[in-house]
Amino acid sequence: MARISDLLAAGPTYSVEFFPPKHEAGWLSLGRTISELEHLSPDFLSVTYGAGGSTRTRTADLVSWVKRQTPIPPMAHLTCAGHTRDDIRAILTDYRADGVENILALGGDPSTGAAESAAPSDYRFSMELVDDVREFGGFSVGVAAHPELHPRSPDRATDRQHLADKLAVADFAITQFFFDIDHYSMMVDELAALGVTKPVLPGIMPISNLSQITRMAHMSGAEVPGWVIEAMEKAGDNLDEAERVGVSLATELCARLMEAGAPGLHFYALNRSWAAREIFRNLGLRPSV
């Protein structure tokens, strides 16, 4: 069973997300990281896609490697920014030939490069990409969700209706990271009021670098609560202590999400294994490593 929709139907899933490295050393390091996580038997591995399709080849290479070299089903991110419909069909054709069965269909950000930012696009919204992937067939399709609203949403009602419309077509959603469970719970309740029954996986970001997370949160429209900042600042310049604090905060959030009936947990690992392994161990999700 490799389709995420089937995995979710069978029970909670536990998954990890990576980005394709830029250099050879990064590939070697990521290979070790994935090997370390294999013992935890994650239900799937998610591979990101750069702005404007800037990591298209590297994303496909990593997805293919995971499919061939590990027992873990991969999920390929795919964005509509900077792509024509012919581009998308070609990418989907290659993934289908490689036996890949899961796609996360995203709007994506335009590339900051002048040449790439001028790349033609047949898409305005991620919903159009979701429709095309579904029409192509053969994939379990996921979409993104923002518990604290997409940064470009004009208002809360519009944001939730747009997500509900996507989930009417897609199989599941994965959220942007958040730190306050109330944001996730409120979003799930609001979607339920709109008739949505599809699973929405919470995205978890274990913190180790406060300034980095603050920048990422600002870009995604998320908030880093004061109590998180205070806990991390107590670690000072002690990286080991900062990582332990980050794991503790993430473990507590995960435990509360599981108690609340979340359909799984999705970890943004930033191409490292330690935090995910510690959280898995703390929660008793998989055999100890």
C-alpha positions in Angstrom: 0.0 0.0 0.0 1.7 3.2 -1.2 -1.0 5.7 -1.8 -1.3 8.2 1.1 -5.1 8.2 0.8 -5.1 4.5 1.5 -2.5 4.9 4.4 -4.7 7.5 6.0 -7.8 5.4 5.7 -6.0 2.6 7.6 -5.0 4.8 10.6 -2.8 7.7 11.6 0.3 8.3 9.5 3.7 9.6 10.6 5.8 11.2 7.8 8.9 13.3 7.3 9.7 16.0 4.8 13.0 16.8 3.1 14.3 19.2 0.5 16.7 18.2 -2.4 20.3 19.2 -1.6 22.2 21.6 -3.8 25.6 19.9 -3.6 27.1 16.4 -3.6 28.0 16.6 0.1 24.4 17.4 0.9 23.2 14.3 -1.0 25.5 12.1 1.0 24.4 13.6 4.3 20.7 13.2 3.3 21.3 9.6 2.3 22.5 9.0 5.8 19.6 10.9 7.4 17.0 8.8 5.5 18.8 5.6 6.4 18.7 6.6 10.1 14.9 7.2 9.7 14.1 4.0 7.9 14.2 2.2 11.3 11.2 4.3 12.4 9.2 3.1 9.4 7.7 6.4 8.4 4.6 6.0 6.3 5.8 8.3 3.6 8.6 10.8 2.8 7.8 14.2 1.3 10.2 16.0 -1.1 9.9 19.7 -1.6 9.9 21.7 -4.9 11.8 25.0 -5.3 10.3 28.3 -6.2 9.2 28.5 -9.9 10.2 24.8 -10.3 13.9 25.7 -9.6 14.6 22.3 -8.1 12.5 20.3 -10.6 15.3 17.9 -11.6 16.7 17.5 -8.1 13.2 16.9 -6.7 12.6 14.2 -9.3 16.0 12.6 -8.6 15.4 12.4 -4.8 11.8 11.1 -5.3 13.2 8.4 -7.6 16.0 7.5 -5.2 13.6 7.1 -2.3 11.3 5.0 -4.5 14.2 2.7 -5.7 16.4 2.5 -2.6 14.0 2.5 0.4 10.7 0.8 1.4 9.1 4.2 2.1 6.6 5.6 -0.3 7.6 9.1 -1.6 5.4 12.1 -2.1 6.6 14.6 -4.7 5.8 18.3 -4.3 4.7 20.0 -7.5 3.9 23.7 -8.0 2.1 25.5 -10.7 4.3 28.7 -10.6 6.4 29.0 -13.8 4.9 25.9 -15.5 2.7 25.3 -18.5 0.2 22.5 -18.6 2.5 20.6 -21.0 5.3 20.9 -18.3 3.0 19.4 -15.7 1.8 16.6 -18.0 5.5 15.7 -18.7 6.4 15.7 -15.0 3.4 13.5 -14.1 4.1 11.1 -17.0 7.7 10.6 -15.7 6.4 10.1 -12.1 3.9 7.6 -13.2 6.5 5.7 -15.2 8.7 5.6 -12.1 5.9 4.2 -10.0 5.4 7.3 -7.9 1.8 7.5 -6.6 1.6 10.6 -4.4 1.7 14.3 -5.3 1.4 17.4 -3.1 -0.1 20.1 -5.5 0.9 23.6 -4.5 0.7 27.1 -5.8 4.4 27.8 -5.1 6.3 31.0 -5.1 7.8 32.7 -8.2 11.5 32.3 -8.6 13.6 35.3 -7.6 15.8 34.7 -10.7 15.1 37.1 -13.5 15.0 34.5 -16.2 13.1 32.0 -14.2 10.6 34.5 -13.0 9.7 35.2 -16.6 8.9 31.6 -17.3 5.4 31.2 -18.7 2.7 29.7 -16.6 -0.8 28.4 -17.5 -1.9 28.5 -13.9 -3.1 31.3 -11.6 -4.1 29.2 -8.6 -3.2 25.9 -7.0 -6.8 24.7 -7.5 -6.2 24.5 -11.2 -3.1 22.3 -10.7 -5.1 20.0 -8.3 -7.7 19.6 -11.0 -5.1 18.8 -13.7 -3.3 16.2 -11.4 -6.7 14.6 -10.6 -7.7 14.5 -14.3 -4.3 13.0 -15.2 -5.1 10.2 -12.8 -3.1 7.6 -11.0 -2.1 9.8 -8.0 -3.2 10.4 -4.4 -3.3 14.2 -4.3 -2.6 16.4 -1.3 -2.8 20.2 -0.9 -1.5 22.7 1.6 -3.4 24.2 4.5 -2.5 27.2 6.6 -4.0 27.1 10.1 -3.2 30.8 10.7 -4.5 31.6 7.1 -2.5 31.9 3.9 -0.5 35.2 3.9 -2.3 36.3 0.7 -5.8 35.4 1.9 -8.1 38.5 2.1 -10.0 37.2 5.1 -10.7 34.0 7.2 -13.9 33.0 5.4 -12.3 33.2 2.0 -9.3 31.2 3.1 -11.3 28.4 4.6 -13.7 28.2 1.7 -10.8 28.0 -0.8 -9.2 25.2 1.3 -12.6 23.4 1.4 -12.9 23.7 -2.4 -9.5 22.1 -2.8 -10.3 19.3 -0.4 -13.5 18.5 -2.4 -11.1 17.4 -5.1 -7.9 16.4 -3.3 -7.5 13.4 -0.9 -5.8 15.1 2.1 -4.1 18.3 3.2 -0.9 19.0 5.1 -0.6 22.1 7.2 2.1 24.7 7.4 3.9 24.4 10.7 2.3 26.0 13.8 3.0 26.1 17.5 -0.4 26.7 19.1 -2.8 23.7 18.8 -5.8 26.1 18.9 -5.0 27.3 15.4 -5.2 23.7 14.1 -8.3 22.8 16.1 -10.1 25.9 14.9 -9.3 25.3 11.3 -10.5 21.7 11.5 -13.8 22.8 13.1 -14.2 25.5 10.4 -13.6 23.0 7.6 -16.1 20.6 9.2 -18.7 23.3 9.2 -18.2 23.6 5.5 -18.7 19.8 5.1 -15.1 18.8 4.8 -14.3 15.3 6.0 -10.9 14.7 4.3 -7.9 14.3 6.7 -5.7 17.4 7.4 -2.3 16.4 8.7 -0.6 18.8 11.1 2.9 19.9 10.1 5.4 20.0 12.9 8.6 22.0 12.9 11.1 21.1 15.7 13.0 24.3 16.5 16.7 24.5 16.9 17.4 28.0 15.5 15.0 30.7 16.7 16.0 33.3 14.1 15.6 30.8 11.3 12.2 29.7 12.4 11.1 33.3 12.9 12.0 34.1 9.3 10.2 31.0 8.0 7.2 31.8 10.1 7.0 35.3 8.8 7.1 34.1 5.2 4.3 31.5 5.8 2.0 33.7 7.8 2.6 31.8 11.0 3.2 33.2 14.5 6.0 32.2 16.9 4.3 32.7 20.3 6.0 34.5 23.1 6.2 31.4 25.2 8.1 29.6 22.5 10.6 32.5 22.1 11.1 32.7 25.8 11.8 28.9 26.1 14.3 29.1 23.2 16.0 32.2 24.5 16.8 30.4 27.8 19.0 28.1 25.8 21.2 31.0 24.7 24.0 30.0 22.4 24.0 26.4 23.5 22.9 24.6 20.4 22.5 21.2 22.1 20.2 22.8 24.7 18.3 24.6 22.0 17.7 21.4 20.1 16.5 19.7 23.3 14.1 22.5 24.0 12.8 22.4 20.5 12.2 18.7 20.7 10.4 19.1 24.0 8.1 21.7 22.6 7.4 19.6 19.5 6.8 16.5 21.6 4.2 18.3 23.7 2.4 19.6 20.7 2.4 16.2 19.0 1.0 14.5 22.1 -1.8 17.0 22.3 -2.6 16.6 18.6 -2.7 12.8 18.9 -5.0 13.1 22.0 -7.3 15.5 19.9 -7.6 12.8 17.2 -5.3 14.3 14.5 -5.0 11.9 11.5 -1.2 11.8 11.8 1.9 13.9 12.2 4.1 15.4 9.5 7.6 16.5 10.5 9.6 19.2 8.7 13.0 17.6 9.4 15.2 20.2 7.6 17.2 17.2 6.2 18.3 16.0 9.7 17.1 13.0 11.6 17.8 13.6 15.3 14.8 15.7 16.2 12.3 13.4 14.5 13.9 10.3 16.0 13.7 11.8 19.5 10.1 12.8 19.1 9.2 9.4 17.8 10.9 7.9 20.8 9.3 10.2 23.2 5.8 9.4 21.9 6.5 5.7 21.5 5.5 5.8 17.8 8.0 3.3 16.5 10.6 0.9 17.9 13.5 2.6 19.6 16.5 3.3 17.5 
